[in-house]
Amino acid sequence: MVMKIMNKKDIVRKKIKTIRENLKIEEKHRLSSIIIEKFLNLEEIKKSKVIMSYMDFKNEVETRELNKKLLEIGKEVLVPKIDENDKIVPVVLKEEYRTGKYGILESKGENFLENKIDIVIVPGIAFNEKGERIGFGKGYYDRFFSEYFKKNKNILKISLLYDFQIDNSFVGENHDEKIDILITEQRIIKL
């Protein structure tokens, strides 16, 4: 029998995922509203034109609601889809969806072929106060940023999370992309 030895990131990922999955729906709505309001009031958001968001999944902060609000205030909104090469491709958000890899909704919009994305809202499971994150362990966003930064070095990375997702007990790895701004219901951490 082979036993997998869990490293610190695996332990933190499992702990935070469990807490988030057990979040009651009313509490998720309440906390998401506070976080979204803080996000929308950032000066960086007001100045931006193109924002890459994502479709929330498994009790993440409610980005679907945020995406609607971003469209209402005139932002161009992109969401990721996983292509046939197993890479993130930004697509224009449309009201038509399909279920993509891992059961996450993807927009049926056109691929975004321009280079200028101002802000990427980066999902994750756990974060520390240095801007390091633990994702789902597949490396999609790290690969996306390593390729995209060749075209656009000024992209701002923001994560929307519940305060319980901040855990300073882990250390990121060299290839991990750091987040620039963390927004929770209790605080905004600019790095």
N, C-alpha and C positions, 0 to 999 in steps of 0.2 A: 504494500500500500504506500503510495506517494503522498506525503503531506506537504502542503504549500506553507512556507513560512511567510507570515504577513509582515511587511515592512511598516514603518510609521505612517506613510501616506495611505496604505491600504486600511490601516486601523482607523485613521481619521475619516477616510472616505466612507467606510461602513457605518461609523458612529453618526456622522452628520446626515447621511442618506436616510438612516432609520428615523432620526428626529424629524427631518423634513417630510418624509412619507407619512408620519403620524400627525402632522399638522392638521388641525380641523379646518374645514372649508371656510367657515366664517372668519377664522383667524387669518387664513391665507388671504382672503379678500381685504380684510382690514389692513394688514401689514403691507400688502401690495399697493393699496391706494396711497399710503404714506410715502412709500419708496418711489412710486411713479411721480407723485407731486414734487418730491425733492429733485428727481432727475429732470423734470420738465422746467424747473426753475433755475437750473444751472446756466450760467452765462455761456458756457461752451456749447450747450444745446441750442440756445437762441441764435448763435452765430453760425451754426452748421447748416448744411444743405442736404447732404446724403448721409443717412444713418443705416448701418447694417444691424438689425436686431435679430431675433430668433423667435420661434414658436415655443412658448413654455410647455413643459412636459413634467409629469410626476411632481406636482406641488412646487414647481419653481415660481418665482415672482411672476405675476400675470402679464407677460409681455404682449399677449394678444390684445389686451385692452390698451396697453401703451402704444402698440403699433397703430391702432385706430386713431388715437389722439395725435400721434406724430403726423399722420396723413392729413388730419383736420387742420393742423397748423402749417401745412404746406411743405413738409419735409418729404424728400424722396426716400422711401423705406425699402430696404433690401432684407431678405432673409436667406439663410444658407440652404442649399440642397447638396446632397452627396451624389457626385457624378459616378459614371462607370469606372473611373480610375480611383475611386474611393477617396476623393478629395472634395473639400468644400468649394462650391461655386456660388457666388452671390447672385440671387435672382430678384427681380423687381416684385414687390409684394402686390398680389392681386387677390381678389376675393374667391378665387377658385383654388382648391387644395387637393393634394393627393397624399396618401400615407407613404412616407419614405422609409429609409432604413431605420431600424430600431423602433418603428411605430410612431415616429415623430412626423407631424404634418409639415409638408413642404408646399410652397406656393407654385402654381403652374405658370407664373410669370416668366418673362424672357430673361435670359442670362444678362447680367450687368457687365458690359464690355468696357466701360470707361475705367480709368485708373483711380479716380478721385473719390474715395470714401473718406468722409471726415471723421466719423465715429463708428466704432464697432462695440456693440454691447455683447460682452463675452460671458457665456454661461459657465457654471462651475458648481462643484459640490462644497468645497471648503476653500477658504482664503486666509492668508495671514496678513498682518498689518504692514508687511513689506510689499504687498501687491502680488505675492506668489499665490498660485491657485492649484487646486487639485480638481481635475476634470473627471470625466468618466473613464479615463485611462486609455483612450484610443489615439490621442495625439492630434486630432483633427485641427484644432485651432492653432496649435504650435506649428504644424506644417503650413497651414494657411498663412499665418503671419510671416513665416520665414520666406515664403514666396512673394507675398503681397508687399512686404517691406522693400523688396527690390524696386518696386514701382512707386511706392508712396511711403516715405519715411515719417511723415507728420501725422499719421493716423493716431487718434486718441482711443484708448481701450478703457471701457467702463464696465463694471459689473454691478448688477442689481442683486442683492442678497438679503437674507434675514440675518439679524445680528448674531444668532446662534451659529451661523456658518463661519464666523471668524474664529480661527483656532491657530494660535501662535506656536503650537508644539511641533509643527513640521517645518522642514526646510525644502525649498524648491531645488530643482536641478538646473544645471547650466543651460540646457536647451529650452527650458520653460520661459515663455513670454510673460513678463510682468504686466499687471493691470495698473493703469494710471490713476483711476478714481474708483473707489469702492463706495457704494451707497446702500445703507441699511435703513431700517425704520428709526434707528437711534442716532446715526451719525453719517457724516460724509468724510471719507479719508482720501485726501489728495496726496499722491506720492510723487 
